[in-house]
């Protein structure tokens, strides 16, 4: 199970870095801002679903080998589900209503949570090293 936990954690870390540091900036540098925003609005629920599912699978794999890492992965999964179900709709509503200040605040929270998740996943990878 340890090798499955390692692969799962590496997949999650790599996928999150690729999406947040690769795809999102690429879209905004190659598409008009409104179009990039529409694409990301469709893509983000899938991103959070990916993060939640992969983190939950990692948590299950770690239950057999490392309870601390299992708990860290559970936190990552819960944050992903919360962001998908609550934060993203709030961000979209703020954007749709033109509430720029609220949008910036919520988007900043989203970015901070994403970095927090990456830090927890990096800690799990460090524990496996």
C-alpha positions as CSV (number, residue, x, y, z in Angstrom):
1,X,0.0,0.0,0.0
2,X,2.9,2.4,0.6
3,X,3.8,2.5,-3.1
4,X,0.2,3.3,-4.0
5,X,0.2,6.0,-1.4
6,X,3.4,7.4,-2.9
7,X,2.1,7.3,-6.4
8,X,-1.2,8.9,-5.4
9,X,0.5,11.7,-3.5
10,X,2.9,12.4,-6.3
11,X,0.1,12.5,-8.9
12,X,-1.9,14.9,-6.7
13,X,1.1,17.2,-6.2
14,X,2.1,17.2,-9.8
15,X,-1.5,17.7,-11.0
16,X,-2.1,20.6,-8.7
17,X,1.2,22.3,-9.7
18,X,0.5,21.8,-13.4
19,X,-3.0,23.2,-13.2
20,X,-2.3,26.2,-11.0
21,X,1.1,27.2,-12.2
22,X,0.7,26.0,-15.8
23,X,-2.8,25.9,-17.2
24,X,-4.4,28.9,-15.5
25,X,-1.5,31.3,-16.4
26,X,-1.3,29.9,-19.9
27,X,-5.0,30.5,-20.6
28,X,-4.8,34.1,-19.4
29,X,-1.7,34.7,-21.5
30,X,-3.1,33.3,-24.7
31,X,-6.9,34.0,-24.5
32,X,-8.8,37.2,-23.9
33,X,-9.5,37.6,-20.2
34,X,-13.2,37.0,-20.5
35,X,-12.7,33.8,-22.5
36,X,-10.0,32.5,-20.2
37,X,-12.3,33.2,-17.2
38,X,-15.1,31.2,-18.9
39,X,-12.8,28.2,-19.5
40,X,-11.5,28.3,-16.0
41,X,-15.1,28.5,-14.6
42,X,-15.8,25.2,-16.3
43,X,-12.5,23.6,-15.5
44,X,-12.3,24.5,-11.8
45,X,-15.0,22.2,-10.5
46,X,-13.2,19.3,-12.3
47,X,-9.9,20.4,-10.7
48,X,-11.4,20.4,-7.2
49,X,-13.1,17.0,-7.9
50,X,-9.7,15.6,-9.0
51,X,-8.0,16.9,-5.9
52,X,-10.7,15.7,-3.6
53,X,-10.9,12.2,-5.1
54,X,-7.1,11.7,-5.4
55,X,-6.5,13.0,-1.9
56,X,-9.3,10.7,-0.5
57,X,-7.7,7.7,-2.2
58,X,-4.3,8.7,-0.8
59,X,-5.9,8.9,2.6
60,X,-7.3,5.4,2.3
61,X,-3.9,4.1,1.2
62,X,-2.1,5.8,4.1
63,X,-4.5,4.3,6.6
64,X,-2.4,1.1,6.4
65,X,1.0,2.7,6.8
66,X,1.0,6.3,8.2
67,X,-1.9,7.8,10.1
68,X,-0.4,11.3,10.2
69,X,-0.1,11.3,6.4
70,X,-3.7,9.9,6.2
71,X,-4.9,12.8,8.3
72,X,-3.1,15.3,6.2
73,X,-4.5,13.9,3.0
74,X,-8.0,14.0,4.6
75,X,-7.6,17.7,5.2
76,X,-6.5,18.2,1.6
77,X,-9.6,16.3,0.4
78,X,-12.0,18.2,2.7
79,X,-10.5,21.6,1.6
80,X,-11.0,20.5,-2.0
81,X,-14.6,19.5,-1.5
82,X,-15.3,22.7,0.5
83,X,-13.7,24.9,-2.2
84,X,-15.7,23.1,-4.9
85,X,-19.1,23.2,-3.2
86,X,-18.9,26.5,-1.3
87,X,-16.0,28.7,-2.3
88,X,-16.3,28.4,-6.1
89,X,-20.0,29.3,-6.2
90,X,-19.3,32.3,-4.0
91,X,-16.5,33.4,-6.3
92,X,-18.7,33.0,-9.4
93,X,-21.5,34.9,-7.7
94,X,-19.2,37.8,-6.8
95,X,-17.8,37.8,-10.4
96,X,-21.3,37.8,-11.9
97,X,-22.6,40.6,-9.7
98,X,-19.5,42.8,-10.3
99,X,-18.5,42.7,-6.7
100,X,-14.8,43.1,-7.5
101,X,-13.6,43.6,-3.9
102,X,-15.5,40.5,-2.7
103,X,-14.2,38.5,-5.8
104,X,-10.6,39.5,-5.1
105,X,-10.9,38.5,-1.4
106,X,-12.5,35.1,-2.3
107,X,-10.0,34.5,-5.1
108,X,-7.2,35.3,-2.7
109,X,-8.6,32.8,-0.2
110,X,-8.8,30.2,-3.0
111,X,-5.2,30.8,-3.9
112,X,-4.1,30.6,-0.2
113,X,-6.0,27.4,0.3
114,X,-4.5,25.9,-2.8
115,X,-1.0,26.8,-1.5
116,X,-1.9,25.4,1.8
117,X,-3.0,22.1,0.2
118,X,0.3,22.0,-1.7
119,X,2.3,22.5,1.5
120,X,0.5,19.7,3.2
121,X,1.0,17.4,0.2
122,X,4.7,18.4,0.1
123,X,4.9,17.5,3.8
124,X,3.4,14.1,3.1
125,X,6.0,13.5,0.3
126,X,8.8,14.6,2.7
127,X,7.6,12.1,5.2
128,X,7.9,9.4,2.5
129,X,11.4,10.3,1.6
